[in-house]
């Protein structure tokens, strides 16, 4: 029970932190993720794979005000194979970007 109280207090303190971003600061960031799922049934062998790459760049124009761009690339592959015939897997990339 003591661990629960300590974890709760640490969590509350983490939310009380205030970040100050100074003017003309440059921010860079990104994220990479991967997901895979496989389903098998009586007449079905299905596989789904997805990756995601996000890149983010921004510049502080005022204190705590940032202007930037986000680039995202999300390829995925879906293969549906049944025992009556095979269909080749497809790879479909998805591009997107936006201003923050």
C-alpha positions in Angstrom: 0.0 0.0 0.0 2.9 2.3 0.7 4.2 1.9 -2.9 0.8 3.0 -4.1 0.9 6.2 -2.1 4.5 7.0 -3.2 3.6 6.4 -6.8 0.5 8.6 -6.5 2.5 11.5 -5.0 5.2 11.2 -7.7 2.5 11.2 -10.4 0.9 14.3 -9.0 4.2 16.1 -8.8 5.0 15.2 -12.4 1.8 17.0 -13.5 2.7 20.1 -11.5 5.9 20.8 -13.6 5.8 23.8 -15.8 7.9 23.9 -19.0 9.0 27.3 -20.3 10.1 27.5 -23.9 12.2 30.6 -24.6 11.8 32.7 -27.7 13.9 31.6 -30.8 14.4 28.1 -29.4 14.4 25.3 -32.0 12.6 22.1 -31.3 13.2 18.8 -33.0 11.4 15.5 -32.4 10.2 12.3 -33.8 8.6 9.0 -33.2 8.9 5.5 -34.7 6.4 2.7 -34.1 5.6 -0.8 -35.5 2.5 -3.0 -35.1 1.9 -6.5 -36.3 -1.2 -8.7 -36.0 -1.9 -12.3 -37.3 -5.3 -14.0 -37.4 -5.7 -17.6 -38.4 -9.0 -19.4 -38.8 -10.5 -22.4 -40.6 -10.1 -21.0 -44.1 -8.2 -17.8 -43.4 -4.6 -16.7 -42.8 -4.6 -12.9 -42.4 -1.6 -10.8 -41.5 -1.4 -7.0 -40.9 1.7 -5.0 -40.4 2.0 -1.2 -40.0 4.9 1.1 -39.3 4.9 4.8 -38.6 7.6 7.5 -38.7 6.9 11.0 -37.5 9.4 13.9 -37.7 8.7 17.2 -36.1 10.6 20.5 -36.3 9.6 23.9 -34.9 10.8 27.3 -33.7 9.5 29.4 -30.8 8.3 32.7 -32.1 7.3 33.9 -28.6 7.6 32.4 -25.2 5.6 29.1 -25.2 4.4 29.8 -28.8 5.8 27.5 -31.5 5.4 27.3 -35.2 6.6 24.2 -37.0 5.9 21.3 -39.4 5.1 17.7 -38.8 5.9 15.0 -41.4 4.4 11.6 -41.1 5.1 8.4 -43.2 2.8 5.3 -42.5 3.3 2.3 -44.7 1.2 -0.8 -44.1 0.9 -4.3 -45.4 -2.2 -6.5 -45.4 -2.2 -10.0 -46.7 -5.3 -12.2 -46.9 -4.5 -15.8 -47.7 -7.2 -18.4 -47.9 -6.7 -22.1 -48.7 -8.5 -21.7 -52.0 -6.0 -19.3 -53.4 -3.2 -16.9 -52.4 -3.3 -13.1 -52.9 0.1 -11.3 -52.8 0.6 -8.8 -50.0 0.3 -5.2 -50.8 2.4 -2.3 -49.5 0.7 1.1 -49.4 2.6 4.1 -48.1 0.7 7.1 -46.7 2.2 10.6 -46.5 0.9 13.5 -44.6 2.2 16.8 -43.3 0.7 19.7 -41.4 1.6 23.0 -39.9 1.5 23.3 -36.1 
